[in-house]
Every structure is written in C-alpha cells, then in structure tokens.
Amino acid sequence: MAIAQKNHVTLGFIVLNYALLLDAMGIIVIGTFVWWYTLEERADYYKLWLQSSGTTRIALQDKVLALPLSPLFSPFLQMWFPQFQCCGYFSGSDLAEIGGKFCVSQDFIDSLSIDDLKHFCVTPLTKFADSTLNHIFT
C-alpha cells in the first residue's frame, strides 16, 4: 500500500517502518524468552525425572520405536519417535531404574561407558526436545 500511492505521500512508508520496528522488537522478545528457557532445559527435565515414578523412568529408558513399517519411512519416524535406550539421567548411578528391556541389571549399567553420553537419558531427552523446538520455530 505504501508503494502504490498515486502522489508523493510518504505516510504509508512511515507507518510501514514503525510496523517493521514493532515486529522486530516482538521477535527479539519472543526469541529471548525461548532462548532463556532452553538454557535451563537439562535442569528442568531433571526435576521432572526426580518427580516421575519408577515405571515412568523405565518406560523412558526403554523408549523404542517398534512399528513394522517400510524402511523408507524409518528416518522420518526416528525423527519424531526416537530410540532413547538410556540408563539414569546424568549417569548410570543417577536414578537409573533396573528393569524393562534396556537397563536389565546393575552389571549392565556399570558396563556402560561413562564417556559416551548417549547411554544416559539427559542427552537423548534434550536432543528430542531441541529437535521439537527447532521444528516448531523454523
């Protein structure tokens, strides 16, 4: 509308510029809000891990996609339904629940490499949350 003026009126450009400034400020505020809460993501999930029951922790540790579908759809489904297969939250000694299909015994948990963070639930859970946020906001 600002460009399609028949005469040399600049009021449309002024309104457009103020609208763009307001839009930029809104994006900065919303982006900062989302960014701030993702900084504390691991700690927030840890609080939920502490509050959850043993059966819920076992279900999260064993979370495996078991759908007999075509290999063509596997990468897409793995993106939305990951295989957590982890024991404990920050380490194998951090509230790991023994039972289920993955964390079958304390010996198995002790055999996991402490340097490989994919074996502990903090990494797969936050990776899933990050990918979900990225899909929503991009």
N, C-alpha and C positions, 0 to 999 in steps of 0.2 A: 504494500500500500504506500510505503514511503517513497518508493521509486516511481510509481505510476501517477505522479501528480502532473496536472496539465501546466501549472505555472511553477514559479520558483519558490514554493513554500517549503520551509525546512522543518516544520513542526513534526512531520512524520518521522524524520531522521532522529530528532531529539527524543521522541517517545521510544523509538526502536533502540537507541543507545541506552536509555535508562532501563528498558526491559532486559537488554542483554547484561547490564551490570547486575540487576537483581537476580537474574538466572545464574550468573557466575557466583554470586555470593551464596545462593542456595545450594549449588553444587559443592562449594567449599565446605559449608556447614554439614551437609549430609555425608560427604566423603570423610570429613574429620571424625564425625560420630561413628561411622562404620569402622574406620581405621583404628580408633581408640579402643573399641570393644574387641577387635581381633588381636590387639596386643596382649590381652589377658585371657585369650582363648584356652590355653593349656590349663591355667589355674581354674577357670570356670568349669571346664569339663572334669577336673579333678574333684571339685566339690560335689558334682553330680555322681562321680564314681564312688565317692565315700558314702553318699546317701543311698545308693542303689543296693538292692538285695543281692544275695549270692547267686540266685537263679538269673537275675538280670545280667550280672557280670559274666556268668558262664555263657549266656546267650550272645553277649558282645564278643567275648573271646573266641567263640566258635563261629561267628557270623560267616557263613559260606554260601555263596550262590549255588543252588543245586537245581537249576532248571534245565531240563533236557531240550535245549534249543539249538538252532543252527550255529555253526562256528562263525558265520557271517555277522551275527548279532552279538557275539561274545564281547568284543571291545566296548560296544555301546553299553551293554548291561553291566560290565565291570566298572564302568564309569559311575553308574548310578547305584549299583549294588556291589560294593567291594567285598573282597575276602579279607576280613580283619586278621584272623588266626594269630592271636597275640595272648600273652600271659602277663598279668599285672598291669599297672598303669605306667609308672616311670621305670620300673624294673621288675624282675621276677619275684622279688620279695615284697613288692608294694601292692598288697591286697589282691594277690593272684588267687583265683578260685580254682581248686583242683576238681576236676570232673569235666563232663562234656566230651567233645571229640578231639580237641586240640591239646589242652593242658591236662593230660591224663594222669600225671603223677608229679610229685615234688622232684624226683630224679630228672624227669624230662625238663621241668622248668629250670633246674640248676644247670642242665646241659646247654641251654641257650646262650649264645654269645652275648655278653653284656655290651659289646661294641656295636652290634647290629641292632639298631633301634626299631626296626620293623617288627621285631619279636615282642615288643612291649606296646600296649594299647594306645599310649599317648600319640605316637606317630601316625598310625592308620586312622584314628578318630579325627585328629585335627586335619589330616590330609583330606579326608572326606568332607569335613566342614568347610575347609578352604575352597575345595573344588565346587561345592554347592554355592558358596558366596560368589565365586568367580562366574558361575553360570547365571546367577541372578543379576549381577551388576554389570555384565559385559554383553 
